[in-house]
Amino acid sequence: MLNTPTILSSAIAAFAFSLGLNAHAADAIKVGVVTPLSGSYAPIGKQVRWGAELAVKEINAAGGVAGRPFELLFEDEEANPPIAVRKSEKLLQQDKVDLLTGTVNSGSTLAVGQVAERNNRILVTTVSYAPSITGAQCNPNVFRVNANAFMQSNALTSWLTKNVAGKRYFFIGPDYEMGRSSISAFQDDIKRLGGTDVGSTFPPLGAKDFTPYVGQIRSARPDVIMTATAGNDTVRLLTQLKEYGMLSDKLTLAGSAGAVTQENIGAMDGAAEGFLSAAGYSIDIDTSANKKFVATFKKEFQSDPDLFAADTYGLFYLFKQAVEKAGGTDEQKLRGAMEDATWETPQGTKKMRKGDHQAIVDMVVVKVSGNDFRTVGRVPGEDAVDSDKCEKF
C-alpha cells in the first residue's frame, strides 16, 4: 500500500523543482540576434552568430551575469530592413527579449533602432557602418561598438595617399545606405588628401553580374579601385574583374573592412591579393587576449574569426558589465551604464562615447596576402573618429 505522506512529499518536491526550473528560465537575460543567416550577407551573419555563441558560452560557464545566464534567440533578417523590423517586433513582443543586436545592413539598424526605442529596449550594432546611425539619425536606444565608415575611411585613405603612388581613384559600392555613405566618405577623404576621383558606380545589392560596370572602370583608368561591397558581392566583383584582366600589379584594390573577410577570401581564388582595408580588428593583433580568443574560436568553429565575430564577442562582455552595473535590464539604467563605459575586447580597450553612442576603436590597416591578412599600419581610435554630431539626446 502506498504511503500518502510520501506521495504528497514527492508531489511537493516535484512541484518545487518545476517552479525552480521555470524561475531559472524566466531569469535568463534574453538577447535577440537579428542578423542575415541567408542571402549575400550570410557569411557576415555567420560570424556574428559565432561571436555571440562563443561569448555566451564563456560567460554562462563562468556563472553568467550576477548568476543569470544569457539566452540567445536568432532571427534571419536577410539584410532586408522590412524583414528586420518584423523579426525584431516578434522578438520584442512575443519572445520578450531584453536586448537586441546582430543587424548588418545599415538600413536595418536604423529601422530596428526605432522599434527598440518604441519598446523601451536597447539595440547595439556590431557591424553597420553608416555614420548617420550615430550621427544625423542617432537614437538614444542605439549603440555601435564597431568602427563606422568615417573611421574606416579616415584611417585607410590617410595610409593610401602616403603609401600608394597612383592618385586616380574609382569607387564602387552597393546602392543602399551603407554603400553610398561608405563611398561618400572615401570620396571626401581622397579629395581632401590630394587624390583624384575618376568615377563611381552603384550596382544593386546582391548583383550577380558586374560586367556592365567593367567598361566604365576600364575607361576611367584608375590607379586604385575602392569598394564598399561585402560578402558574396565582393566575391563576384573581384573574380569578374580578374576574369576581364583588370587586376595587375599596377592597380591597387582597397575598401571597406567588410569587403574581404575570413569568410569570403577563400572563394576569390587569389582575386583579393593585396586588398587593403582599415578595421577595428585583425587576427594578427599581438596581445595575449587576442591570441586566446583566436585559439578558442578556431577550436570551437574550425575557422578564423573576422572583425564581425570579434566585435560581437566583445559586445557581450559590455552587456555583462552594463547589466551588473545597472542591477538588471531596465532600459534607462542600462543605457546609463553603457554610456561612457570602458571595457576589454580581443582587439584591446574600447570606450563608448556618451554623446552619440559610438565606440572609440583603435584602427589597423591590413593587407591581404594569400588567404590571410597582414597588418601594415595602425591609427589610434581618437585620431580616426569624427567629432560627435548627434543632436537628439
C-alpha positions, 0 to 999 in steps of 0.5 A: 500500500502506498504511503500518502505522506510520501506521495504528497512529499514527492508531489511537493518536491516535484512541484518545487523543482518545476517552479525552480526550473521555470524561475531559472528560465524566466531569469535568463537575460534574453538577447535577440540576434537579428542578423542575415543567416541567408542571402549575400550577407550570410557569411557576415551573419555567420560570424556574428552568430559565432561571436555571440555563441562563443561569448555566451558560452564563456560567460554562462560557464563562468556563472553568467551575469550576477548568476543569470545566464544569457539566452540567445534567440536568432532571427534571419533578417536577410539584410532586408530592413522590412524583414528586420523590423518584423523579426525584431517586433516578434522578438520584442513582443512575443519572445520578450527579449531584453536586448537586441543586436546582430543587424548588418545592413545599415538600413536595418539598424536604423529601422530596428533602432526605432522599434527598440526605442518604441519598446523601451529596449536597447539595440547595439550594432556590431557591424553597420557602418553608416555614420548617420546611425550615430550621427544625423539619425542617432537614437538614444536606444542605439549603440555601435561598438564597431568602427563606422565608415568615417573611421574606416575611411579616415584611417585607410585613405590617410595610409593610401595617399602616403603609401600608394603612388597612383592618385586616380581613384574609382569607387564602387559600392552597393546602392543602399545606405551603407554603400553610398555613405561608405563611398561618400566618405572615401570620396571626401577623404581622397579629395581632401588628401590630394587624390583624384576621383575618376568615377563611381558606380552603384550596382544593386545589392546582391548583383550577380553580374558586374560586367556592365560596370567593367567598361566604365572602370576600364575607361576611367583608368584608375590607379586604385579601385575602392569598394564598399561591397561585402560578402558574396558581392565582393566575391563576384566583383573581384573574380569578374574583374580578374576574369576581364584582366583588370587586376595587375600589379599596377592597380591597387584594390582597397575598401571597406573592412567588410569587403574581404573577410575570413569568410569570403577570401577563400572563394576569390581564388587569389582575386583579393591579393593585396586588398587593403582595408582599415578595421577595428580588428585583425587576427594578427593583433599581438596581445595575449587576449587576442591570441586566446580568443583566436585559439578558442574560436578556431577550436570551437568553429574550425575557422578564423574569426573576422572583425564581425565575430570579434566585435560581437564577442566583445559586445557581450562582455559590455552587456555583462558589465552594463547589466551588473552595473545597472542591477538588471535590464531596465532600459534607462539604467542600462543605457546609463551604464553603457554610456561612457563605459570602458571595457576589454575586447580581443582587439584591446580597450574600447570606450563608448562615447556618451554623446552619440553612442559610438565606440572609440576603436583603435584602427589597423590597416591590413593587407591581404596576402594569400588567404590571410591578412597582414597588418601594415599600419595602425591609427589610434581610435581618437585620431580616426573618429569624427567629432560627435554630431548627434543632436537628439539626446 
